[in-house]
Each structure stands twice: as C-alpha cells, then as structure tokens.
C-alpha cells in the first residue's frame, strides 16, 4: 500500500470521526452510552463509505508447488501402423503415463501429432502426414522460457515441415523413443518426382526422378515410366554399397491434350519388404497452344515475311497471309492488321462480331483518319512527314513477363510524325524517341480489355530481327519476343462472375481445397453469395455436397477424406443459379507407406542436439529412472500475489447495510427519529 493511500485512510478516519462527533456529541444534552454506541456505528458507516471511495487494493500472498512439465508426444501417423508398431507404441505410452514416481515428480501432459499437433491421449495411427517440426513450435509456444523434458514416441520419418533436429527450444531435452524395426532391409525407393504441372501439346517436358537404395549388395534395377499400358521410357540403373542414390532426368513427349497420368516404377530381381514405395504416379495437364494467326495487309513489305517466320518458329502457330477484303475470319485466333486503310472496312466490321484479339501495326502508308474511326484506344493527329523513332524500354510494364533484349540499340522504325494521345486502359511496353528526344508517344502498347489489342507504331521491324541475328548469331531472342506478344493476345481474358480455383489432380494426403469467388454485376466481390459444391465420383457415381465457407475475399471447401479416383464437380451460387463445372483426379499415393525403417540416425542426432538420449521401446525402465534421477527437473514453490480492489469485497457492503439498520432500529426504539 503506497503512502498516498495511507494518508487518505488517515484522513478518512478523521473525517468519519469528526462527522460522528458533530452528529451525536457536539450539541447533545444527554451524552449517554447509547449515544457513544450510535456514534461508533455512524463512524463505521462513514469510514466504510470513504473506504469504498478510496478503493485501496488488498494484496494477498499464496504459495503453490509447481511440477516440471513432462510432455509425452505420440506419433499418430499411419506409418506407425505400417511399421507394425502401433501396439508397442500404446504399451510404451501406458508405461510412462501410469508410472507413480513420474506422476509425483512431473506434471505429465499428453499430446499427439500427425499433420496437426493436439492435446489427446487416444491414438488411432491414421494420420496422413507427419510434422515433427510442428511439435517443436507448438511446445515452444505452450511452455515459453521453461526447462522441461520431451519424450517423443515416433519413427522419425517426417513427411512435411522443415528439418526438426534444430527446431526444438534450447531449454528442452528430447528423449526419442524409436518405434519400428531398425533392422536394415534391402529397399528400392522413389523419393521424389519433379515435374511441371503443365506442358504444351507436341512439346517435350522434363521429368526429374530421385531414387534411393538401402542394402549392402550391388543391385541392377529396372526403371520405367508408363502411361496406361504403354511404356514410354525404360532404362537400367545400378546401385551398390557405395552408390545409394540416383537422379534421373528424362524428357517425355506430350502426345495427347488434357490430363495425362504417368506411373514411375523402379524394381529389381531381389525381394523387398516394402514394394509400395517402388511405384509413384504423377500427372501433367497438356495444353493445346495451337493458334491460327492471320496477317492481313494490302501492301507487300519485308515486315510481313519477318513476322511470319518469327511466329512460325513455334510449331504450335500457323500463319496465313490474308487480303483486306476477307470476310471469313472464324478460323483465326489472332489478327495482325498491317498498315490498315479504308480497304480494311470488311475486316473491322467482321471483327466487331467475332471480337478476335488484334495486333495493329502502322507505318507511313497507314490511313490514320480511318484508324481513328475504327478504334478508341489511341487518337492520331499525324502529318505527312516521315520520321524515325527509336525504342525505350518501360521497366514498369507488367501485363506479362518479357525481358529487354536491347530494344534501345535496335534500328529506328519509320512512321509519320505527329501527336498520339493514349486513351483508356492502355499499357506502354516501348516508348519512343526522335534523335534522343522523348517523343511522348508509345511505340508498342497493349490494351488488356477484351478483346485484347496491341499497337506497334512503326514499320521496318524486320531490321530488329536482323539486328538480333547480328548480335547473337541467332533470331531466337526476337522470335521469343514476337511469340510472347502473340501468346498474350491469344490468351482469353473474359471476366466471369463465378471464378473457381482448383488443380487438375491431387495426391492422396495433400490438402484438397477448392476456393471460389463470386462477383456482382459491377465485378465487386459479393460477400453475401451462397456457394455450394457437389462432388461426384465418376466410377461409383456417389455424390457429396459441401457448403463453401467465407474466408477473407474468397469462399472455400475442404474435401478431405475423399478416396482416390476421378471426380467431377459443380460449384453453384444459389441466389443467381450461376454454375461452374470441372473435373479433378485424386491420385492413389500414401506417403506414410514409403518407409521400411525408422529414421534412427536423425532421431539420434535430435537427442544429441538437445542433450538427450534415444531409447528403444524395451528400454523404458532406463528412461523412467533417468527422468526420476535427473536433478535438473525439480518442483518449485511459487508465490502467487493477488491484488484485489476493496470494492469487490461484498462483506464490507453487507456490514455497512447492517450498521445502518442497527442504528435506525435503536433510534426508532428510543424515539430519536
């Protein structure tokens, strides 16, 4: 209690005493014992009221014994079951958790983990992933700045998360209990497959496969990749006592469009304990990038030949030269209008209906008055004087990824001199200069609205292709530059009210989450949307329905628990009946079945790193004795200081009411009211 509070209490005594004296003694004719008693009652009331107004805090001290926490952490993943150690694990836990001396010394806390960490003393060993790193992070958060032991009952085979050896807090000591048979068995295993999710039709795509071998003798293994019943690649791989791993890099041809499933297998003539990890599937979605491009021109120019050669370097592109009077443009994906004039009226009229993406290239023979009438992105006020324009690269351009291939050093393009005004959502990729002076107009720009449009304001781009070949001895850089423009234009950009994000395939055990966004007519995210998803197994025809739950700026549904197979699904917005339909495949792959032994070296390293010791299930007596005799873990007496405001004391209020009632009754009885 501080000095100011003590002074206030003394002042309260003086005030309460003064008021009581004034009321019952100052002018009282009869100063009997009854008056003294009433004065005391009134003093108690006044002092109690003043005490409540001051409201001092009453400090109390209590003491309790705090035991050191002992965390018993069980690996609840399916690998414990596959290693046939589930019953042993339960026996180990029971022996540790029921030991009387451990219960007296420690506060025993039970946890389990698979892909998540949780407080639980029941174990089913059905977890689809193992994350030991999460154990370290969670226990560090629960017991901040405490020194305590951890008994980690696991096989040490982590399937998600970072390296757990260095993840545990410095003050903790980890005692791993190694579950599983540590006897080394001969085993060939596919550790990992790296492959892009997408590939282009008729192109080759790379596949990287990591293989490993456990054993003491030399083995000649057969490695193959199949698609359906067809073997697409086969080769021999040798392993031995000094060669435990192999990395294979192969190229596969994408022959068919759509989702393609491949199966990788490694095998030998020797018998293995676990053959599940000899096979692994992966999937690639093959995209048909085939594009028909029409170059429409009323004149002959070297630019047309240069563009045709560049575009057709990509085997998925086909270029056709078309005259401006063409009216059937339905087979084309992209139109390149070279120096349009009044003869292009049929082309523009047809494209108003087809809405095809367009690349307009202008020059000294372009009719700019006509062009102003046909589009609104750029406004041209041109003279009849020809001028040379050099390029400047705009580093802020972000519509698509494209690098600077030295545009500033390219020969200038020819165009009429004049003023070009940019309207709307047009992004400039290349600016222009006239003899090192900024011309304040774009040289190459893009409009991202549907249909997409590109504008190149200058002719003689063939010189750029020749300059690239002179500098690099190859046309490749320029050809890639042109292909990027065509690819950007050919990609559709339609805005949909219901946008759904999902993969074409998932591995069993991975998070299977489908998210969606619904936009109103102003293309604003609608938080009040009601989204559902119906998932149908195409083989069994069984359908499951889920609600998509809102989180931040999207809705999502977790489809955990689906068996492997092919699925079709429909996402529906109930208020507008807008739907989205698609498919995905859930590949049969259980990562917890990939192991034949516990990871003894890593668990031993973890114990050494944390000054602990690794134990086998038959060494539990030794572990219990070590924990009991460890003087680092002793109970401590902790003082608990509690500060409670006096106004929270109900007894004081009751006493005040009682004193007032007694005073009133005495005064009433003696006729003093």
Secondary structure, DSSP 8 states (H G I E B T S, - for coil): --HHHHHHHHHHHHHHHHHHHHHHTSS-S---HHHHHHHHHHHHHHHHHHHHHH--EEEEEEEEEE-EEEEEEEE-BHHHHHTT-HHHHHHHHHHHHT-HHHHHHEEEEEEEESSSEEE-S-----BS---HHHHHHHHHHHSTT--EEEEEEE-----SSS-STTTS-TTEEEEEEE-S--S---EEEEEEEEE-SEEETTSEEEEEEEEEEESSS-EEEEEEEEETTEEEEEEEEEEBTTB-EEEEEEEEE--SSEEEEEEEEEE-SS--S--GGGEEEEEEEEE---EEEEEEESS--HHHHHHHHHHTTSTTEEEEEE-TT----TT-SEEEEES--GGGHHHHHHHHHH--EEEEEE-TT--HHHHHHH-SSEEEEEEEEEEEEEEEE-TT--SS-----SGGGS--EEEEEEEEEE-SSEEEEEEEEETTEEEEEEEEEEE-SSS-EEEEE-B-THHHHHHHHHHHSSSHHHHHHHHHHHHHHHS-----SEEEE--SEEETTS--EEEEEEB-TTS-B-TT--EEEEEEETTT--EEEEE-EEETTEEEEE-TT--SEEEEEEEEETTTTEEEEEEEEEE---GGGS-SS--HHHHHHHHHHTT---EEGGGHHHHHHHHHH-TTS--EEEEEEEEEEGGG-HHHHHHHHHHHHHHHHHHHHTT--
